[in-house]
Amino acid sequence: MSVTHSDTRGSIYLEDAVILDHQHHEGDQHIVRLDAPRCAEHAQAGQFVHIQCDPSLPLRRPLSIMRTNNRENWVDLLYKDVGQGTHLLANRAAGDTLSMLGPIGNVFQLSEVRPIRVLIGGGVGIPPMIFLAETIASLYPDDVQNTLVIMGSETPFPFEIEESSTEINGIARETNASIAALGALNIPSRLSSLQGYAGCHQGYAPDLARQYLQSLQPSQLSRIEIFSCGPHPMLAAVKQLAQDLGINCQVSLEERMACAVGGCAGCVVEVATQAGSAMKRVCVDGPVFDAQTIHF
C-alpha cells in the first residue's frame, strides 16, 4: 500500500516492519533495526518514518532514519526513551512487528559546486547526519575527505569511538575522538560534549565547526555547504554560523506530529518566503529547509 501526497518527494509506504535487532545504550538511547523492504528501497538522507510504538498506543511517533540497506531490506533508527511512546518502543523485542509509514518528507540536496560538506548533528539529530555521510560516501567515494562530520552529545555516544590521527584545520590535535564507522569510510569526524569525554571538544558542536571553518580561505568557504539536524538552539547557532561566513546551509527539523502526511497541520513552523512569512508543515514541506528561511 502506498499513500501519495503532492508535497512529498515520492510515495509513503505502510509496512509491517519486523524488529531484527534492538540495541540498548547508555543515556536511554536505543538503535532498532527493522526489516522494512519498501522503506529501505526508497529512503533518502533527511527523511523519517512514523511508527506505532506499541499496539496499546495508536498515535505514532516520528523517528529519523539513520541507515538503510536496500540489499538486505533493513532500516536503522536511533531514538531516545523520553516519553510514553518511546518507552513502550524501548521494550519491544526482536521478532515483534511495528506498523510503520515511510519514508516521509523531502531530502538533503547535494551540490557538486559546493563539494566541501560540513555535517553537524546534535543528540537525536545525529541519525540524519550518519545517513547523509554514508550517502556522500556512496555517491562520491573518491572525494570523502572533503566531508567533515561533527557530532555533539551530552550522553555517551551510542557508537564505537576511536582516536583519529588525521589532522583537521583549526581543530586541536587532542580533539581526536571520532566515529569508527565513518572512519571505515574515510570520512573525518570529530565529537563535542560538555561532559568531559576523552578526545571530545569541550563545548558545543557549532563552536567546533566554527573553529574549522574560520581556518579556511575565502576561496574554500565559497565551495562549502553545511547540513545540520538537532535541537532548535543548536540549529539557531548553526544558522548564525552559516550567516556569519556566507555559507549555504540546509537543516532538518524535528517536530511533534500526529499524522505525518500533511493533514493535521500540527507540525507547522514559520518560514520566510518571497511572498513573506508562511506556515509550513515539517512533515511534507520539510523536514529539510534552507536554514536562513527558518525563524528559530
Backbone as CSV, one residue per row, in Angstrom:
resi,resn,N_x,N_y,N_z,CA_x,CA_y,CA_z,C_x,C_y,C_z
1,MET,0.852,-1.190,0.000,0.000,0.000,0.000,0.882,1.232,0.000
2,SER,0.564,2.233,-0.798,1.300,3.495,-0.782,0.323,4.648,-0.693
3,VAL,0.752,5.698,0.024,-0.040,6.905,0.157,0.726,8.016,-0.520
4,THR,0.207,8.579,-1.565,0.909,9.610,-2.317,0.358,10.975,-1.957
5,HIS,1.241,11.929,-1.751,0.850,13.300,-1.425,1.634,14.236,-2.323
6,SER,1.003,15.279,-2.798,1.652,16.163,-3.770,2.879,16.857,-3.211
7,ASP,2.969,16.963,-1.860,4.102,17.662,-1.277,5.268,16.732,-0.976
8,THR,5.089,15.436,-1.073,6.181,14.522,-0.787,7.054,14.351,-2.006
9,ARG,8.212,13.754,-1.805,9.134,13.520,-2.906,9.037,12.072,-3.387
10,GLY,7.846,11.518,-3.400,7.663,10.137,-3.803,6.461,9.567,-3.097
11,SER,6.502,8.296,-2.764,5.389,7.631,-2.101,5.755,7.286,-0.674
12,ILE,4.722,7.246,0.173,4.865,6.830,1.557,4.260,5.439,1.663
13,TYR,5.003,4.498,2.170,4.545,3.115,2.229,4.145,2.744,3.650
14,LEU,3.073,1.978,3.749,2.652,1.409,5.022,3.155,-0.024,5.077
15,GLU,4.012,-0.317,6.064,4.605,-1.651,6.184,4.477,-2.185,7.593
16,ASP,4.382,-3.497,7.706,4.551,-4.164,8.991,6.033,-4.503,9.100
17,ALA,6.756,-3.668,9.826,8.207,-3.808,9.932,8.547,-4.701,11.124
18,VAL,9.342,-5.718,10.871,9.713,-6.677,11.911,11.048,-6.279,12.530
19,ILE,11.108,-6.272,13.844,12.356,-5.939,14.539,13.365,-7.079,14.351
20,LEU,14.491,-6.742,13.762,15.572,-7.711,13.577,16.562,-7.672,14.730
21,ASP,16.776,-6.480,15.273,17.749,-6.307,16.362,17.394,-5.040,17.114
22,HIS,17.629,-5.040,18.402,17.321,-3.876,19.225,18.445,-3.685,20.231
23,GLN,19.281,-2.684,19.999,20.430,-2.421,20.868,20.081,-1.317,21.860
24,HIS,20.550,-1.475,23.091,20.256,-0.515,24.146,21.569,0.059,24.660
25,HIS,21.652,1.389,24.718,22.884,2.085,25.075,22.652,3.002,26.267
26,GLU,23.770,3.488,26.817,23.682,4.418,27.940,22.871,5.656,27.568
27,GLY,22.314,6.288,28.598,21.567,7.513,28.374,20.214,7.277,27.740
28,ASP,19.627,6.088,27.960,18.303,5.751,27.405,18.268,5.888,25.889
29,GLN,19.364,5.532,25.231,19.438,5.568,23.777,19.308,4.147,23.218
30,HIS,18.635,4.047,22.075,18.356,2.735,21.510,18.505,2.789,19.994
31,ILE,18.993,1.702,19.415,19.073,1.563,17.958,18.279,0.319,17.582
32,VAL,17.226,0.524,16.794,16.395,-0.593,16.372,16.581,-0.810,14.869
33,ARG,16.795,-2.064,14.503,16.919,-2.439,13.089,15.635,-3.157,12.672
34,LEU,15.025,-2.655,11.595,13.735,-3.162,11.152,13.829,-3.764,9.758
35,ASP,13.180,-4.887,9.569,13.001,-5.443,8.232,11.857,-4.670,7.581
36,ALA,12.194,-3.783,6.641,11.217,-2.901,6.007,11.629,-2.680,4.561
37,PRO,11.350,-3.645,3.678,11.874,-3.601,2.305,11.531,-2.350,1.526
38,ARG,10.295,-1.884,1.609,9.906,-0.725,0.807,10.597,0.541,1.279
39,CYS,10.651,0.733,2.582,11.346,1.911,3.107,12.830,1.835,2.790
40,ALA,13.423,0.667,2.949,14.850,0.504,2.681,15.173,0.809,1.223
41,GLU,14.258,0.484,0.327,14.494,0.703,-1.095,14.388,2.177,-1.468
42,HIS,13.481,2.908,-0.844,13.160,4.260,-1.307,13.714,5.384,-0.426
43,ALA,14.128,5.106,0.797,14.528,6.162,1.721,15.780,6.886,1.243
44,GLN,15.806,8.205,1.512,16.972,9.031,1.224,17.293,9.877,2.456
45,ALA,18.530,10.361,2.493,19.004,11.098,3.665,18.158,12.342,3.916
46,GLY,17.681,12.468,5.141,16.841,13.580,5.544,15.424,13.148,5.845
47,GLN,15.017,11.987,5.357,13.645,11.532,5.554,13.477,10.820,6.896
48,PHE,12.213,10.572,7.246,11.910,9.932,8.521,10.777,8.939,8.339
49,VAL,10.476,8.200,9.410,9.356,7.264,9.411,8.420,7.622,10.559
50,HIS,7.191,7.139,10.472,6.182,7.360,11.509,5.770,5.993,12.013
51,ILE,6.105,5.701,13.278,5.991,4.342,13.817,4.935,4.259,14.914
52,GLN,4.173,3.173,14.874,3.313,2.849,16.006,4.182,2.063,16.984
53,CYS,4.496,2.693,18.104,5.467,2.116,19.037,4.954,0.856,19.720
54,ASP,3.626,0.776,19.889,3.033,-0.363,20.589,1.544,-0.412,20.239
55,PRO,0.953,-1.593,20.140,-0.471,-1.678,19.807,-1.372,-0.931,20.799
56,SER,-0.903,-0.745,22.028,-1.711,-0.053,23.038,-1.717,1.459,22.851
57,LEU,-0.897,1.957,21.928,-0.764,3.403,21.723,-0.985,3.709,20.247
58,PRO,-2.197,4.099,19.856,-2.484,4.317,18.427,-1.670,5.453,17.801
59,LEU,-1.423,6.526,18.538,-0.718,7.675,17.962,0.737,7.312,17.685
60,ARG,1.165,7.550,16.456,2.507,7.188,16.035,3.547,8.207,16.504
61,ARG,4.824,7.840,16.349,5.931,8.724,16.687,6.851,8.870,15.469
62,PRO,7.297,10.113,15.160,8.236,10.308,14.048,9.661,10.037,14.499
63,LEU,10.412,9.258,13.713,11.808,8.953,14.007,12.630,9.099,12.737
64,SER,13.756,9.795,12.851,14.640,9.983,11.699,15.300,8.665,11.306
65,ILE,15.524,8.506,10.016,16.211,7.317,9.508,17.719,7.532,9.629
66,MET,18.413,6.564,10.215,19.861,6.688,10.403,20.653,5.928,9.342
67,ARG,20.128,4.807,8.889,20.894,3.963,7.965,19.919,3.017,7.265
68,THR,20.215,2.685,6.017,19.403,1.698,5.307,20.308,0.746,4.535
69,ASN,19.752,-0.409,4.203,20.436,-1.351,3.327,19.374,-1.959,2.416
70,ASN,19.353,-1.503,1.149,18.289,-1.969,0.258,18.570,-3.337,-0.343
71,ARG,19.734,-3.906,-0.050,20.006,-5.284,-0.471,19.501,-6.270,0.585
72,GLU,19.651,-5.889,1.842,19.206,-6.761,2.936,17.868,-6.314,3.524
73,ASN,17.321,-5.205,2.985,15.953,-4.751,3.305,15.766,-4.221,4.729
74,TRP,16.856,-3.729,5.350,16.662,-3.215,6.703,16.865,-1.707,6.802
75,VAL,16.284,-1.161,7.874,16.362,0.258,8.200,16.769,0.375,9.661
76,ASP,17.733,1.255,9.974,18.150,1.510,11.352,17.598,2.851,11.835
77,LEU,17.070,2.847,13.053,16.575,4.063,13.687,17.247,4.222,15.045
78,LEU,17.746,5.403,15.322,18.279,5.737,16.647,17.277,6.641,17.335
79,TYR,16.905,6.305,18.551,15.956,7.139,19.288,16.309,7.138,20.769
80,LYS,15.700,8.069,21.485,15.922,8.177,22.921,14.601,7.973,23.646
81,ASP,14.648,7.256,24.753,13.468,6.998,25.573,13.148,8.266,26.371
82,VAL,12.190,9.038,25.874,11.890,10.332,26.507,10.420,10.501,26.859
83,GLY,9.576,9.545,26.528,8.148,9.694,26.792,7.447,8.361,26.685
84,GLN,6.110,8.410,26.748,5.327,7.178,26.766,5.576,6.312,25.541
85,GLY,5.556,6.934,24.354,5.714,6.165,23.128,7.075,5.504,23.004
86,THR,8.128,6.289,23.164,9.471,5.722,23.022,9.802,4.762,24.170
87,HIS,9.162,4.947,25.335,9.380,3.992,26.424,8.787,2.634,26.063
88,LEU,7.597,2.664,25.459,6.994,1.409,25.010,7.828,0.774,23.905
89,LEU,8.321,1.605,22.989,9.145,1.093,21.901,10.410,0.438,22.432
90,ALA,11.015,1.038,23.459,12.266,0.504,24.015,12.091,-0.901,24.586
91,ASN,10.848,-1.270,24.888,10.593,-2.584,25.459,10.165,-3.624,24.433
92,ARG,10.125,-3.225,23.152,9.818,-4.193,22.094,11.078,-5.005,21.773
93,ALA,10.868,-6.245,21.357,11.991,-7.177,21.178,12.054,-7.699,19.755
94,ALA,13.193,-8.321,19.427,13.368,-8.935,18.103,12.221,-9.907,17.831
95,GLY,11.687,-9.812,16.603,10.555,-10.632,16.222,9.235,-9.904,16.307
96,ASP,9.175,-8.827,17.099,7.953,-8.027,17.182,7.755,-7.253,15.890
97,THR,6.499,-6.921,15.604,6.147,-6.181,14.401,5.673,-4.784,14.760
98,LEU,6.154,-3.793,14.009,5.764,-2.398,14.205,5.114,-1.883,12.922
99,SER,3.937,-1.295,13.028,3.324,-0.656,11.873,4.086,0.631,11.583
100,MET,4.521,0.799,10.339,5.397,1.926,10.013,4.997,2.579,8.695
101,LEU,4.938,3.912,8.701,4.772,4.710,7.489,6.114,5.311,7.121
102,GLY,6.497,5.212,5.852,7.748,5.832,5.468,8.202,5.388,4.077
103,PRO,9.194,6.013,3.530,9.859,7.213,4.064,9.027,8.458,3.806
104,ILE,9.172,9.450,4.684,8.356,10.659,4.627,9.255,11.885,4.500
105,GLY,8.793,12.868,3.708,9.443,14.169,3.652,10.424,14.335,2.507
106,ASN,10.990,15.542,2.438,11.983,15.826,1.402,13.372,15.420,1.874
107,VAL,14.381,15.715,1.100,15.714,15.166,1.365,16.768,16.267,1.276
108,PHE,17.946,15.977,1.812,19.087,16.874,1.654,19.510,16.882,0.189
109,GLN,19.828,18.070,-0.311,20.252,18.219,-1.703,21.761,18.467,-1.749
110,LEU,22.484,17.606,-2.436,23.931,17.740,-2.570,24.260,18.476,-3.861
111,SER,25.133,19.466,-3.754,25.517,20.269,-4.914,26.974,20.002,-5.269
112,GLU,27.228,19.741,-6.534,28.603,19.497,-6.961,29.420,20.785,-7.026
113,VAL,28.765,21.952,-7.013,29.525,23.207,-6.995,29.917,23.576,-5.568
114,ARG,29.389,22.846,-4.582,29.807,23.034,-3.186,30.202,21.669,-2.628
115,PRO,31.368,21.163,-3.056,31.762,19.790,-2.731,32.390,19.613,-1.354
116,ILE,32.640,20.721,-0.635,33.166,20.618,0.728,31.965,20.675,1.664
117,ARG,31.725,19.601,2.402,30.488,19.481,3.171,30.787,19.310,4.656
118,VAL,30.097,20.102,5.469,30.227,20.014,6.920,28.882,19.572,7.477
119,LEU,28.870,18.429,8.144,27.655,17.860,8.709,27.694,18.036,10.217
120,ILE,26.679,18.671,10.787,26.650,18.966,12.222,25.392,18.355,12.819
121,GLY,25.575,17.393,13.721,24.442,16.734,14.355,24.522,16.838,15.862
122,GLY,23.368,16.985,16.499,23.328,17.067,17.945,22.257,16.168,18.530
123,GLY,22.613,15.321,19.509,21.636,14.468,20.185,20.912,13.561,19.216
124,VAL,19.559,13.576,19.280,18.789,12.725,18.378,18.766,13.283,16.967
125,GLY,19.466,14.409,16.731,19.669,14.914,15.376,20.861,14.262,14.694
126,ILE,21.506,13.324,15.369,22.654,12.625,14.791,22.258,11.691,13.636
127,PRO,21.148,10.931,13.730,20.846,9.946,12.681,20.843,10.473,11.252
128,PRO,20.185,11.622,10.946,20.218,12.073,9.548,21.619,12.392,9.047
129,MET,22.516,12.793,9.963,23.883,13.100,9.555,24.659,11.827,9.216
130,ILE,24.391,10.740,9.963,25.005,9.454,9.628,24.525,8.995,8.254
131,PHE,23.224,9.089,8.020,22.640,8.677,6.739,23.227,9.516,5.602
132,LEU,23.332,10.828,5.815,23.878,11.702,4.770,25.348,11.403,4.518
133,ALA,26.127,11.178,5.575,27.553,10.871,5.404,27.735,9.596,4.583
134,GLU,26.935,8.582,4.878,27.053,7.331,4.125,26.581,7.511,2.687
135,THR,25.601,8.389,2.477,25.158,8.691,1.113,26.272,9.368,0.323
136,ILE,26.957,10.323,0.947,28.074,11.009,0.298,29.173,10.007,-0.059
137,ALA,29.460,9.098,0.877,30.490,8.087,0.613,30.111,7.197,-0.569
138,SER,28.819,6.934,-0.725,28.349,6.102,-1.826,28.408,6.841,-3.160
139,LEU,28.027,8.124,-3.145,27.970,8.897,-4.386,29.331,9.434,-4.812
140,TYR,30.186,9.775,-3.825,31.476,10.397,-4.127,32.589,9.666,-3.379
141,PRO,32.817,8.394,-3.681,33.781,7.602,-2.911,35.215,8.117,-2.987
142,ASP,35.556,8.854,-4.053,36.922,9.357,-4.195,37.095,10.754,-3.617
143,ASP,36.036,11.277,-2.997,36.066,12.665,-2.546,35.597,12.811,-1.105
144,VAL,35.612,11.721,-0.344,35.039,11.765,1.003,35.867,12.613,1.969
145,GLN,37.156,12.827,1.684,37.982,13.626,2.582,37.533,15.083,2.616
146,ASN,36.717,15.496,1.664,36.183,16.853,1.661,34.964,17.006,2.564
147,THR,34.584,15.929,3.239,33.447,15.966,4.166,33.970,15.901,5.595
148,LEU,33.387,16.720,6.472,33.704,16.661,7.900,32.400,16.531,8.673
149,VAL,32.327,15.517,9.527,31.149,15.287,10.360,31.477,15.687,11.791
150,ILE,30.646,16.546,12.365,30.830,16.989,13.753,29.563,16.633,14.525
151,MET,29.726,15.857,15.589,28.589,15.414,16.396,28.730,15.911,17.828
152,GLY,27.617,16.335,18.405,27.610,16.759,19.793,26.598,15.974,20.595
153,SER,26.955,15.610,21.823,26.022,14.882,22.684,26.396,15.082,24.146
154,GLU,25.372,15.158,24.988,25.603,15.256,26.426,25.356,13.911,27.115
155,THR,25.127,12.864,26.342,25.101,11.494,26.838,26.121,10.700,26.025
156,PRO,26.608,9.583,26.547,27.630,8.822,25.815,27.169,8.502,24.395
157,PHE,28.062,8.666,23.435,27.719,8.396,22.043,27.419,6.906,21.860
158,PRO,26.309,6.569,21.198,25.925,5.157,21.044,26.610,4.484,19.860
159,PHE,27.885,4.780,19.671,28.663,4.227,18.571,30.040,3.835,19.093
160,GLU,30.735,3.015,18.331,32.139,2.737,18.636,32.952,3.994,18.320
161,ILE,33.705,4.448,19.311,34.513,5.660,19.176,35.982,5.269,19.090
162,GLU,36.731,5.953,18.232,38.153,5.692,18.098,38.922,7.005,18.051
163,GLU,40.233,6.933,18.327,41.085,8.109,18.199,41.540,8.233,16.749
164,SER,41.418,9.432,16.205,41.843,9.673,14.829,43.175,10.402,14.820
165,SER,44.056,9.977,13.926,45.356,10.640,13.789,45.331,11.691,12.677
166,THR,44.201,11.814,11.994,44.074,12.787,10.910,43.963,14.191,11.477
167,GLU,44.826,15.089,11.019,44.752,16.477,11.478,43.716,17.239,10.652
168,ILE,42.957,18.096,11.354,41.911,18.877,10.704,42.169,20.349,10.987
169,ASN,42.141,21.159,9.957,42.399,22.593,10.092,41.565,23.210,11.203
170,GLY,42.224,23.983,12.067,41.525,24.739,13.090,41.109,23.960,14.310
171,ILE,41.262,22.648,14.287,40.825,21.809,15.407,42.047,21.251,16.126
172,ALA,42.079,21.410,17.435,43.222,20.984,18.243,43.489,19.494,18.067
173,ARG,44.765,19.138,18.073,45.166,17.749,17.848,44.582,16.822,18.912
174,GLU,44.436,17.339,20.152,43.903,16.494,21.225,42.396,16.243,21.085
175,THR,41.741,17.004,20.216,40.337,16.722,19.904,40.341,15.681,18.795
176,ASN,40.440,14.409,19.202,40.672,13.348,18.220,39.639,12.230,18.278
177,ALA,38.619,12.355,19.122,37.578,11.319,19.166,36.769,11.356,17.879
178,SER,36.534,10.187,17.295,35.812,10.113,16.026,34.952,8.856,16.005
179,ILE,34.038,8.794,15.051,33.138,7.654,14.921,33.796,6.602,14.032
180,ALA,33.988,5.418,14.577,34.732,4.368,13.872,34.076,4.000,12.545
181,ALA,32.748,3.929,12.501,32.062,3.529,11.269,32.308,4.528,10.147
182,LEU,32.429,5.818,10.490,32.741,6.816,9.470,34.205,6.738,9.071
183,GLY,35.060,6.449,10.048,36.476,6.273,9.732,36.697,5.143,8.739
184,ALA,35.873,4.099,8.828,35.982,2.982,7.894,35.636,3.409,6.474
185,LEU,34.880,4.507,6.351,34.535,5.057,5.038,35.479,6.184,4.634
186,ASN,36.510,6.426,5.460,37.489,7.501,5.234,36.869,8.894,5.356
187,ILE,35.751,8.991,6.087,35.127,10.288,6.341,35.597,10.801,7.695
188,PRO,36.273,11.960,7.741,36.722,12.507,9.024,35.530,12.909,9.894
189,SER,35.644,12.688,11.187,34.617,13.129,12.124,35.263,13.566,13.429
190,ARG,34.589,14.446,14.141,35.022,14.904,15.456,33.808,15.048,16.355
191,LEU,34.024,14.874,17.664,32.934,14.865,18.626,33.092,15.985,19.644
192,SER,31.954,16.449,20.147,31.982,17.517,21.157,30.992,17.189,22.261
193,SER,31.305,17.670,23.471,30.430,17.452,24.612,30.897,18.334,25.762
194,LEU,30.002,18.617,26.666,30.354,19.337,27.886,30.600,18.368,29.048
195,GLN,30.592,17.067,28.761,30.681,16.059,29.817,32.100,15.567,30.078
196,GLY,33.081,16.114,29.401,34.465,15.723,29.655,34.861,14.382,29.062
197,TYR,34.171,13.915,28.033,34.522,12.645,27.399,35.886,12.761,26.719
198,ALA,36.676,11.702,26.828,38.032,11.699,26.274,38.025,11.995,24.785
199,GLY,38.908,12.901,24.369,39.084,13.210,22.962,38.038,14.114,22.353
200,CYS,37.046,14.504,23.145,35.971,15.359,22.631,36.281,16.829,22.876
201,HIS,35.840,17.674,21.970,35.891,19.115,22.177,34.999,19.461,23.357
202,GLN,35.538,20.242,24.290,34.768,20.614,25.475,33.929,21.848,25.156
203,GLY,32.819,21.636,24.513,31.954,22.733,24.098,30.879,22.221,23.172
204,TYR,30.298,23.150,22.436,29.182,22.798,21.553,29.660,22.511,20.132
205,ALA,28.878,21.675,19.429,29.241,21.281,18.066,29.356,22.473,17.113
206,PRO,28.439,23.463,17.133,28.593,24.604,16.222,29.872,25.401,16.463
207,ASP,30.319,25.452,17.724,31.561,26.174,18.020,32.767,25.444,17.445
208,LEU,32.734,24.117,17.505,33.822,23.339,16.919,33.826,23.507,15.398
209,ALA,32.638,23.529,14.801,32.542,23.753,13.358,33.065,25.137,12.989
210,ARG,32.802,26.114,13.820,33.296,27.474,13.559,34.817,27.507,13.557
211,GLN,35.445,26.789,14.487,36.909,26.748,14.529,37.465,26.226,13.205
212,TYR,36.846,25.177,12.700,37.296,24.598,11.434,37.066,25.575,10.282
213,LEU,35.875,26.115,10.183,35.523,26.954,9.037,36.320,28.251,9.012
214,GLN,36.567,28.827,10.178,37.303,30.092,10.218,38.773,29.913,9.871
215,SER,39.247,28.671,9.834,40.652,28.418,9.474,40.835,28.315,7.961
216,LEU,39.741,28.309,7.212,39.803,28.115,5.766,39.913,29.439,5.027
217,GLN,40.358,29.360,3.790,40.484,30.537,2.949,39.123,30.904,2.351
218,PRO,38.919,32.199,2.030,37.639,32.608,1.418,37.283,31.805,0.180
219,SER,38.294,31.432,-0.607,38.018,30.649,-1.816,37.456,29.281,-1.467
220,GLN,37.841,28.746,-0.302,37.304,27.463,0.133,35.887,27.618,0.680
221,LEU,35.625,28.694,1.409,34.311,28.895,2.001,33.217,28.959,0.951
222,SER,33.548,29.473,-0.218,32.544,29.577,-1.284,32.163,28.215,-1.843
223,ARG,32.934,27.181,-1.495,32.684,25.838,-2.016,32.143,24.908,-0.926
224,ILE,31.679,25.510,0.190,31.226,24.731,1.339,29.713,24.805,1.468
225,GLU,29.127,23.721,1.951,27.725,23.727,2.365,27.620,23.006,3.699
226,ILE,26.793,23.563,4.579,26.563,22.976,5.895,25.233,22.236,5.877
227,PHE,25.205,21.070,6.544,23.983,20.289,6.738,23.862,20.003,8.229
228,SER,22.663,20.151,8.783,22.568,20.014,10.230,21.199,19.505,10.669
229,CYS,21.189,18.834,11.815,19.965,18.403,12.469,20.230,18.314,13.963
230,GLY,19.273,18.776,14.762,19.445,18.753,16.203,18.413,19.632,16.871
231,PRO,18.585,19.904,18.158,17.637,20.764,18.870,17.664,22.188,18.323
232,HIS,16.552,22.904,18.482,16.446,24.236,17.899,17.545,25.210,18.335
233,PRO,17.959,25.240,19.608,19.050,26.158,19.969,20.338,25.877,19.198
234,MET,20.628,24.589,18.964,21.805,24.245,18.172,21.640,24.687,16.723
235,LEU,20.463,24.450,16.160,20.231,24.856,14.773,20.273,26.363,14.615
236,ALA,19.816,27.087,15.626,19.909,28.549,15.574,21.366,28.986,15.532
237,ALA,22.222,28.301,16.309,23.657,28.619,16.302,24.290,28.252,14.963
238,VAL,23.854,27.138,14.372,24.371,26.736,13.059,23.937,27.747,12.000
239,LYS,22.681,28.176,12.071,22.190,29.196,11.134,23.026,30.467,11.238
240,GLN,23.339,30.902,12.469,24.138,32.110,12.663,25.542,31.927,12.120
241,LEU,26.122,30.746,12.347,27.450,30.436,11.825,27.468,30.542,10.310
242,ALA,26.492,29.944,9.660,26.420,29.984,8.192,26.231,31.410,7.703
243,GLN,25.406,32.169,8.403,25.152,33.556,8.016,26.409,34.403,8.174
244,ASP,27.133,34.200,9.267,28.356,34.980,9.522,29.398,34.753,8.440
245,LEU,29.476,33.526,7.940,30.527,33.178,6.987,30.028,33.126,5.548
246,GLY,28.751,33.415,5.336,28.206,33.420,3.981,28.172,32.051,3.331
247,ILE,27.785,31.037,4.116,27.789,29.652,3.650,26.355,29.144,3.518
248,ASN,26.076,28.420,2.451,24.771,27.773,2.304,24.575,26.748,3.414
249,CYS,23.339,26.623,3.884,23.086,25.706,4.995,21.690,25.106,4.880
250,GLN,21.617,23.782,4.962,20.341,23.071,4.998,20.178,22.437,6.378
251,VAL,18.979,22.558,6.948,18.715,21.972,8.261,17.505,21.057,8.176
252,SER,17.536,19.995,8.960,16.402,19.087,9.075,15.761,19.321,10.437
253,LEU,14.469,19.649,10.438,13.755,19.965,11.666,13.064,18.728,12.227
254,GLU,13.004,18.664,13.542,12.275,17.592,14.208,11.157,18.223,15.036
255,GLU,9.927,17.837,14.754,8.769,18.376,15.448,7.819,17.234,15.817
256,ARG,7.035,17.456,16.863,5.974,16.506,17.166,4.913,16.604,16.068
257,MET,4.324,15.462,15.742,3.309,15.466,14.686,2.348,14.312,14.908
258,ALA,1.114,14.499,14.456,0.089,13.475,14.634,-0.035,12.572,13.416
259,CYS,-0.215,13.184,12.225,-0.488,12.348,11.047,0.741,12.098,10.193
260,ALA,1.654,13.065,10.101,2.908,12.975,9.327,2.702,12.957,7.828
261,VAL,1.469,13.197,7.346,1.225,13.219,5.906,0.564,14.517,5.457
262,GLY,0.646,15.555,6.293,0.188,16.874,5.877,-1.248,17.208,6.173
263,GLY,-2.001,16.302,6.792,-3.418,16.539,7.009,-3.757,17.345,8.234
264,CYS,-2.998,17.159,9.324,-3.407,17.766,10.597,-2.802,19.143,10.821
265,ALA,-1.725,19.484,10.119,-1.031,20.770,10.279,-0.590,21.001,11.721
266,GLY,-0.274,19.915,12.408,0.175,20.045,13.794,1.666,20.275,13.938
267,CYS,2.414,20.264,12.820,3.871,20.384,12.894,4.357,21.616,12.130
268,VAL,3.518,22.663,12.049,3.889,23.816,11.238,4.971,24.657,11.908
269,VAL,5.812,25.267,11.089,6.831,26.209,11.535,6.750,27.439,10.636
270,GLU,7.218,28.561,11.163,7.210,29.794,10.382,8.435,29.836,9.478
271,VAL,8.194,30.069,8.186,9.255,30.071,7.187,9.161,31.351,6.360
272,ALA,10.304,31.962,6.091,10.341,33.151,5.237,10.292,32.727,3.778
273,THR,9.385,33.315,3.010,9.285,33.052,1.580,9.362,34.378,0.831
274,GLN,9.427,34.326,-0.491,9.473,35.548,-1.291,8.215,36.387,-1.106
275,ALA,7.121,35.735,-0.745,5.858,36.448,-0.541,5.654,36.892,0.905
276,GLY,6.651,36.622,1.761,6.539,36.955,3.177,6.531,35.695,4.023
277,SER,6.269,35.852,5.320,6.249,34.704,6.222,5.079,33.788,5.906
278,ALA,5.320,32.489,6.029,4.283,31.495,5.789,4.484,30.345,6.771
279,MET,3.415,29.643,7.059,3.483,28.483,7.928,3.623,27.235,7.059
280,LYS,4.687,26.484,7.283,4.965,25.285,6.501,4.926,24.053,7.402
281,ARG,4.477,22.942,6.829,4.398,21.681,7.567,5.742,20.950,7.494
282,VAL,6.281,20.616,8.646,7.574,19.939,8.681,7.485,18.576,8.001
283,CYS,6.357,17.900,8.128,6.273,16.531,7.620,6.379,16.464,6.101
284,VAL,5.681,17.328,5.368,5.680,17.205,3.913,6.322,18.378,3.192
285,ASP,6.366,19.568,3.801,7.107,20.682,3.208,8.579,20.577,3.575
286,GLY,8.879,19.834,4.608,10.222,19.555,5.083,10.410,18.043,5.123
287,PRO,11.222,17.533,6.063,11.780,18.258,7.198,13.005,19.107,6.890
288,VAL,13.507,19.031,5.628,14.715,19.778,5.272,14.326,21.148,4.720
289,PHE,14.953,22.200,5.291,14.712,23.573,4.868,16.040,24.308,4.717
290,ASP,16.016,25.382,3.950,17.128,26.338,3.933,17.159,26.994,5.314
291,ALA,18.290,26.913,5.991,18.371,27.425,7.357,17.992,28.899,7.456
292,GLN,18.336,29.682,6.453,18.098,31.131,6.534,16.622,31.480,6.438
293,THR,15.774,30.535,6.078,14.340,30.813,5.982,13.593,30.503,7.268
294,ILE,14.254,29.851,8.220,13.567,29.389,9.424,13.700,30.408,10.553
295,HIS,12.602,30.659,11.254,12.594,31.521,12.441,12.717,30.644,13.677
296,PHE,13.931,30.546,14.205,14.151,29.708,15.392,13.799,30.508,16.653
